[in-house]
């Protein structure tokens, strides 16, 4: 080509380019030690096509070289060429060199995962999934995984390998010990795998950090302690968390009744009566507070508590009848007579 301003400009044809590359490769082979040359190729990210040209030429001279084949495999994985990557990775997995075998196993797993999400056929996907599980089991058993713990936790979840999932989950929690989502997963997985001590530890952490679901974790903790008949500890858990929700406080009141702590049950029901807004719920808790004392044969205390609500319920037929029955059960006939007269006056009968 001729440029009017600069004179003649030479143009390199494709054949000349290939020839020059071949010469370049020959010089490289002659001048560079084999391992350094392979590193140069592996680290070259400037031009994939050109890199593949001289890599293929190297393989022509050394077709069975495991390191060159591994470099070639890595380059193919860069462009997600699973058609070549998978069979080559499987071949390299049979290598006598452990480092080659390790790298090939990891790349085979990655390639199979890519292919799994590329195909649509359900039967082929099923076969691939079985192979992916097999490869993952090898990687986990031989500890071939790298430091990308989050990715390996996701992989373990995908293949449903619960021991591996639990292992990687614990690694994640070491870095982020207050992560609620991780703690929840760890708790349920620990239970599933029978790690009861671990599960209890995770539950305690969830009680502290997962404040939006404190009721759930209180009940989980309570049920776990009750299963082992640790009643004092169960009571302590309920008492410590009672103010977090009405349902926890309700369970605490019921627990007190179960343990014949009638006075404590009555007081807890009274507290509940002050926390609710609806009259129906308020009346229910007042009634339960009085009945709790009656259940413990604390009839005088039940009558005294009932007396506090005489005027509040003087126009409520059901509740005033309830109060009268409490007086009669306690033998407080004069109290019943006086209250009956108050009711009649409020109705305009006396």
Secondary structure as GFF3:
##gff-version 3
##sequence-region A 1 350
A	DSSP	beta_strand	2	3	.	.	.	ID=ss1
A	DSSP	beta_strand	7	8	.	.	.	ID=ss2
A	DSSP	alpha_helix	14	31	.	.	.	ID=ss3
A	DSSP	alpha_helix	34	43	.	.	.	ID=ss4
A	DSSP	alpha_helix	48	61	.	.	.	ID=ss5
A	DSSP	alpha_helix	66	78	.	.	.	ID=ss6
A	DSSP	alpha_helix	82	92	.	.	.	ID=ss7
A	DSSP	alpha_helix	98	118	.	.	.	ID=ss8
A	DSSP	alpha_helix	122	141	.	.	.	ID=ss9
A	DSSP	alpha_helix	149	159	.	.	.	ID=ss10
A	DSSP	alpha_helix	162	175	.	.	.	ID=ss11
A	DSSP	alpha_helix	180	193	.	.	.	ID=ss12
A	DSSP	alpha_helix	196	209	.	.	.	ID=ss13
A	DSSP	three_ten_helix	211	213	.	.	.	ID=ss14
A	DSSP	alpha_helix	214	227	.	.	.	ID=ss15
A	DSSP	alpha_helix	231	241	.	.	.	ID=ss16
A	DSSP	three_ten_helix	242	244	.	.	.	ID=ss17
A	DSSP	alpha_helix	246	258	.	.	.	ID=ss18
A	DSSP	alpha_helix	262	275	.	.	.	ID=ss19
A	DSSP	alpha_helix	279	295	.	.	.	ID=ss20
A	DSSP	alpha_helix	299	307	.	.	.	ID=ss21
A	DSSP	alpha_helix	317	329	.	.	.	ID=ss22
A	DSSP	alpha_helix	333	346	.	.	.	ID=ss23
###
